[in-house]
Each structure stands twice: as structure tokens, then as C-alpha cells.
């Protein structure tokens, strides 16, 4: 660390409280700017503690990048957890960090103005360190936020897939899979996999695939049924279908589907037949 960086680091540490006070006053100029309660004056002490940790991280950049990045992980662990726990929107995090950046830039300017020994090169270097520090913070925080959003969306997508594939246990041996809407090839692949797993989990021996909620029967649905029936057979689960209406029977005939499994016109007929079997 050169002498200029050492002097700047010392100055910023001595003026950290002033920097943070100026920052807090900017935050509270217009409380309606923020939706999160974290930025309410009621939680000023907590916000001050967070900003002190951020200030320490930025100032550590003047001791070298190694010192900065060693502290960055700890800063992320604490700050990210607190912001996510309190559901602070990412734009508000970035906005408040940018306000703190401006206070640091102003402090660097004040130091250079009142210190004749500081060259233009030193001034430019100090500004670069402050900006690089905040840029790395924003990038790291945003990356964690993005990864969490992707994980959340994936979880939601899996939940939707689970809900859209309701294998309903009727008896210890019999379950029903009511299909709804239109089944494209992507949905068909997921549907077959989830259905097979659920049948194994429930321990059923028979599965009725009810088509009464299907709006259109095409090749994709036909392939899915063929693959599902084959998969179930390998798992020791007997499959049959119900809910085929006259119009659908014509569509099935056009795609030349040959499942060779029992078919019923309704779920009621399935249950009546199962009752007689029992």
C-alpha cells in the first residue's frame, strides 16, 4: 500500500461517522421513496450498523484488493441474509448503496481539496478504488439475488408440475390421474415421469387415466399415453383410461392409437367395475 492510499484510508476511517450521518440524512429525506421498513427511522441503529460494515469494506480497498475480498464474503453473508430476511427489493438495496457511494466520493474530494500534496493521479486512483469497491459489492449482491430468484422460480415450477399431475388414491390399490387442458410434448414428458413416481410412492396396483378434462387429443398426447402405459406396466401397475367422448374417440382413431388397455366412458363406470371386482 502506497503512502497516498494509506493517508486516504486513515482520512476515511476518521470521517466514517460523518459519511454515515450524511448518508442517513439522505435516506430519510423522503421516507416514501422506500417500501421496506428497514429504511424507516425506527430502525436507524440497525441501518447505521449495516452501513458501518459497508464503509469498513469499502475503506479496506485502500489496503489492497486482497483485504477487500477477504471481507466481502463476510459482508455478503450478513447483509444479504438481513435484506432477504426482511424482503428488501433489490432496487432499494442498489439505490441506498449508490447514495453511500456518493458520500464516499464527496469525502475523497474533500480530502484532495484540503491536501496540496495529493496529485491528480492520486485523486483519480482514490475515486477508482471507491467505485470499484461499490461495483464489486453491487455485482456480488445482485448475483446472489439472481441465483435465489432462479431457485425460487424452479421450485415454483416444480410445485406447479406436481399440482398439475394429481395422482389421487381412491383405494389401497387404485388411483386416478385426471388430465386437464391440452398436453404438449414438454408437459407430456414431465407428466409421465411425475405420474410414475407418484404411483410407486403410493404403492398402487392400478391407475385410471381420466381424459374427460382433455380439450384435444393429438399425437403428443397419444405418445405420452403409450409411453406412460409402458412405463407403468414395467412398474407392475395396470393402467386403463376413462372419460372418452365420441369426438375424442374420432381423434384417437385418427392418430391410430393402440394402447390395448381397458377403456371406460366415465369414472363412475370405473368405480362400479372395481366394486364388482372387489
C-alpha positions as CSV (number, residue, x, y, z in Angstrom):
1,X,0.0,0.0,0.0
2,X,1.5,3.3,-1.0
3,X,1.6,6.5,1.1
4,X,-1.3,8.1,-0.7
5,X,-3.6,5.2,-0.2
6,X,-2.6,5.0,3.5
7,X,-3.4,8.6,4.0
8,X,-6.8,8.3,2.2
9,X,-7.6,5.2,4.3
10,X,-6.9,7.0,7.5
11,X,-8.9,10.0,6.5
12,X,-11.9,7.9,5.5
13,X,-11.8,6.0,8.8
14,X,-11.6,9.2,10.8
15,X,-14.6,10.6,8.8
16,X,-16.7,7.4,8.7
17,X,-19.2,8.6,11.2
18,X,-19.7,11.9,9.3
19,X,-20.1,9.9,6.0
20,X,-22.7,7.7,7.5
21,X,-24.6,10.6,9.1
22,X,-24.7,12.4,5.8
23,X,-25.9,9.2,4.1
24,X,-28.6,8.6,6.7
25,X,-29.9,12.1,6.3
26,X,-30.2,11.5,2.5
27,X,-32.1,8.2,3.2
28,X,-34.6,10.0,5.5
29,X,-35.1,13.0,3.3
30,X,-38.1,11.2,1.7
31,X,-39.2,8.1,3.5
32,X,-41.9,7.4,0.9
33,X,-39.1,6.5,-1.5
34,X,-38.6,3.1,0.1
35,X,-41.2,0.3,0.5
36,X,-39.1,-1.7,3.1
37,X,-39.4,-0.9,6.8
38,X,-35.6,-1.4,7.0
39,X,-35.2,2.2,5.9
40,X,-37.6,3.6,8.5
41,X,-36.1,5.9,11.1
42,X,-37.4,3.4,13.7
43,X,-34.6,1.1,12.6
44,X,-31.9,3.7,12.4
45,X,-29.5,2.0,14.7
46,X,-29.6,-1.3,12.7
47,X,-29.2,0.6,9.5
48,X,-26.2,2.5,10.9
49,X,-24.6,-0.8,12.0
50,X,-25.0,-2.1,8.5
51,X,-23.6,1.0,6.9
52,X,-20.6,0.9,9.2
53,X,-19.8,-2.6,8.0
54,X,-20.2,-1.5,4.4
55,X,-18.0,1.6,5.0
56,X,-15.3,-0.6,6.6
57,X,-15.4,-2.9,3.5
58,X,-15.0,0.0,1.1
59,X,-12.2,1.5,3.0
60,X,-10.4,-1.8,3.2
61,X,-10.0,-1.5,-0.6
62,X,-7.3,1.1,0.0
63,X,-5.3,-1.6,1.9
64,X,-5.4,-3.8,-1.2
65,X,-7.8,-5.9,-3.1
66,X,-6.9,-9.0,-1.1
67,X,-8.1,-7.3,2.1
68,X,-11.3,-6.2,0.4
69,X,-12.3,-9.6,-1.0
70,X,-11.5,-11.3,2.3
71,X,-14.1,-9.0,3.9
72,X,-16.6,-9.1,1.0
73,X,-17.8,-12.7,1.7
74,X,-18.5,-11.9,5.4
75,X,-20.3,-8.7,4.3
76,X,-22.4,-10.7,1.9
77,X,-23.3,-13.3,4.5
78,X,-24.5,-10.7,6.9
79,X,-26.0,-8.1,4.6
80,X,-27.7,-10.4,2.1
81,X,-29.3,-12.5,4.8
82,X,-30.7,-9.4,6.6
83,X,-32.0,-7.9,3.4
84,X,-33.6,-11.1,2.2
85,X,-35.0,-11.9,5.6
86,X,-36.8,-8.5,5.6
87,X,-37.7,-8.9,1.9
88,X,-36.0,-5.7,0.8
89,X,-36.4,-5.2,-3.0
90,X,-33.1,-5.3,-5.0
91,X,-33.6,-1.8,-6.5
92,X,-33.8,-0.3,-3.0
93,X,-30.6,-2.1,-2.0
94,X,-28.8,-0.8,-5.0
95,X,-30.2,2.7,-4.6
96,X,-29.1,3.1,-1.0
97,X,-25.7,1.7,-1.8
98,X,-25.4,4.3,-4.5
99,X,-26.2,7.0,-2.1
100,X,-23.4,5.8,0.2
101,X,-21.1,5.7,-2.8
102,X,-21.8,9.4,-3.4
103,X,-20.9,10.2,0.2
104,X,-17.6,8.4,-0.2
105,X,-16.8,10.2,-3.5
106,X,-17.6,13.5,-1.7
107,X,-15.3,12.6,1.2
108,X,-12.5,11.7,-1.3
109,X,-13.0,15.1,-3.0
110,X,-12.8,16.9,0.3
111,X,-9.6,15.2,1.3
112,X,-7.9,16.1,-2.0
113,X,-9.1,19.7,-1.9
114,X,-7.6,20.3,1.5
115,X,-4.4,18.3,0.9
116,X,-2.0,20.1,-1.5
117,X,0.3,17.0,-1.7
118,X,-2.4,14.9,-3.4
119,X,-1.8,14.8,-7.2
120,X,-4.5,14.5,-9.9
121,X,-3.3,10.9,-10.3
122,X,-3.8,10.1,-6.6
123,X,-7.3,11.7,-6.8
124,X,-8.3,9.6,-9.8
125,X,-6.9,6.5,-8.2
126,X,-8.8,7.0,-5.0
127,X,-12.1,7.6,-6.9
128,X,-11.4,4.4,-8.9
129,X,-11.0,2.4,-5.7
130,X,-14.2,3.7,-4.2
131,X,-16.1,3.0,-7.4
132,X,-14.6,-0.4,-7.9
133,X,-15.4,-1.4,-4.4
134,X,-19.1,-0.4,-4.7
135,X,-19.2,-2.0,-8.2
136,X,-18.0,-5.3,-6.7
137,X,-20.5,-5.1,-3.9
138,X,-23.4,-4.5,-6.3
139,X,-22.3,-7.3,-8.6
140,X,-21.9,-9.8,-5.8
141,X,-25.2,-8.9,-4.2
142,X,-27.1,-8.9,-7.5
143,X,-25.6,-12.3,-8.4
144,X,-26.8,-13.8,-5.2
145,X,-30.2,-12.2,-5.6
146,X,-30.5,-13.5,-9.1
147,X,-29.5,-17.1,-8.1
148,X,-32.1,-17.1,-5.4
149,X,-34.8,-15.9,-7.8
150,X,-33.9,-18.6,-10.2
151,X,-34.0,-21.2,-7.4
152,X,-37.4,-19.9,-6.3
153,X,-38.8,-20.0,-9.8
154,X,-37.6,-23.5,-10.3
155,X,-39.2,-24.5,-7.0
156,X,-42.5,-22.9,-8.1
157,X,-42.3,-24.6,-11.5
158,X,-41.8,-28.0,-9.8
159,X,-44.7,-27.3,-7.5
160,X,-46.9,-26.3,-10.4
161,X,-45.9,-29.5,-12.2
162,X,-46.8,-31.5,-9.1
163,X,-50.1,-29.8,-8.7
164,X,-50.9,-30.3,-12.4
165,X,-50.3,-34.0,-12.1
166,X,-52.6,-35.0,-9.3
167,X,-52.5,-38.8,-8.8
168,X,-55.4,-39.4,-6.4
169,X,-55.5,-42.5,-4.4
170,X,-59.1,-44.0,-4.3
171,X,-58.3,-47.3,-2.6
172,X,-55.2,-49.1,-1.4
173,X,-54.8,-50.5,-4.9
174,X,-56.5,-47.9,-7.2
175,X,-55.5,-44.3,-8.1
176,X,-56.9,-41.9,-10.7
177,X,-54.9,-39.4,-12.8
178,X,-57.4,-36.7,-14.1
179,X,-55.8,-34.9,-17.1
180,X,-56.9,-31.4,-17.9
181,X,-56.4,-29.0,-20.7
182,X,-54.0,-29.6,-23.6
183,X,-50.9,-31.8,-23.2
184,X,-48.0,-30.7,-25.3
185,X,-44.7,-32.7,-25.7
186,X,-42.9,-30.8,-22.9
187,X,-45.7,-31.3,-20.4
188,X,-46.2,-34.9,-21.6
189,X,-42.6,-35.8,-20.7
190,X,-42.8,-34.3,-17.2
191,X,-46.3,-35.7,-16.6
192,X,-45.2,-39.3,-17.4
193,X,-42.2,-39.0,-15.0
194,X,-44.2,-37.5,-12.1
195,X,-47.1,-39.9,-12.5
196,X,-44.8,-43.0,-12.4
197,X,-43.0,-41.7,-9.3
198,X,-46.3,-41.0,-7.6
199,X,-47.7,-44.5,-8.4
200,X,-44.6,-46.0,-6.8
201,X,-44.8,-43.7,-3.8
202,X,-48.5,-44.5,-3.3
203,X,-47.9,-48.2,-3.9
204,X,-50.9,-48.6,-6.2
205,X,-51.5,-51.5,-8.5
206,X,-54.0,-49.8,-10.9
207,X,-54.1,-46.4,-12.4
208,X,-57.1,-44.9,-14.2
209,X,-56.1,-42.1,-16.6
210,X,-59.2,-39.9,-16.9
211,X,-59.4,-37.9,-20.2
212,X,-62.7,-36.2,-19.6
213,X,-60.9,-32.8,-19.0
214,X,-58.8,-33.1,-22.2
215,X,-59.8,-30.5,-24.8
216,X,-58.0,-32.0,-27.8
217,X,-56.4,-35.4,-28.5
218,X,-53.3,-35.3,-30.7
219,X,-50.1,-37.1,-31.4
220,X,-48.3,-35.7,-28.4
221,X,-51.0,-37.0,-26.0
222,X,-51.1,-40.3,-27.8
223,X,-47.3,-40.7,-27.4
224,X,-47.5,-39.8,-23.8
225,X,-50.2,-42.3,-23.1
226,X,-48.3,-45.0,-24.9
227,X,-45.1,-44.3,-23.0
228,X,-46.9,-43.9,-19.7
229,X,-48.7,-47.2,-20.0
230,X,-45.5,-49.0,-21.0
231,X,-43.7,-47.4,-18.0
232,X,-46.4,-48.4,-15.6
233,X,-46.5,-51.9,-16.9
234,X,-42.8,-52.2,-16.2
235,X,-43.5,-51.0,-12.6
236,X,-46.3,-53.5,-12.1
237,X,-49.1,-51.0,-12.4
238,X,-52.1,-51.9,-14.6
239,X,-53.4,-48.8,-16.5
240,X,-56.8,-48.1,-18.1
241,X,-58.5,-45.0,-19.4
242,X,-61.8,-43.3,-18.8
243,X,-63.8,-40.2,-20.0
244,X,-63.5,-40.8,-23.7
245,X,-66.3,-38.9,-25.5
246,X,-67.4,-39.6,-29.1
247,X,-65.5,-36.6,-30.6
248,X,-62.3,-37.7,-28.7
249,X,-62.8,-41.3,-30.0
250,X,-62.7,-39.9,-33.5
251,X,-59.5,-38.0,-32.7
252,X,-57.9,-41.1,-31.2
253,X,-58.8,-43.1,-34.3
254,X,-57.1,-40.5,-36.5
255,X,-53.8,-40.8,-34.6
256,X,-54.1,-44.6,-34.8
257,X,-53.5,-45.1,-31.0
258,X,-53.4,-48.7,-30.0
259,X,-53.0,-48.9,-26.2
260,X,-54.6,-52.4,-25.8
261,X,-55.9,-51.4,-22.3
262,X,-59.4,-51.3,-20.8
263,X,-61.4,-48.2,-21.5
264,X,-64.4,-46.8,-19.7
265,X,-66.8,-43.9,-20.7
266,X,-66.7,-42.4,-17.2
267,X,-65.0,-42.5,-13.8
268,X,-68.4,-43.8,-12.4
269,X,-68.1,-46.8,-14.6
270,X,-64.5,-47.4,-13.4
271,X,-65.6,-47.4,-9.8
272,X,-68.6,-49.6,-10.4
273,X,-66.4,-52.1,-12.1
274,X,-63.8,-52.0,-9.4
275,X,-66.6,-52.5,-6.8
276,X,-67.8,-55.6,-8.6
277,X,-64.3,-56.9,-8.8
278,X,-63.7,-56.5,-5.1
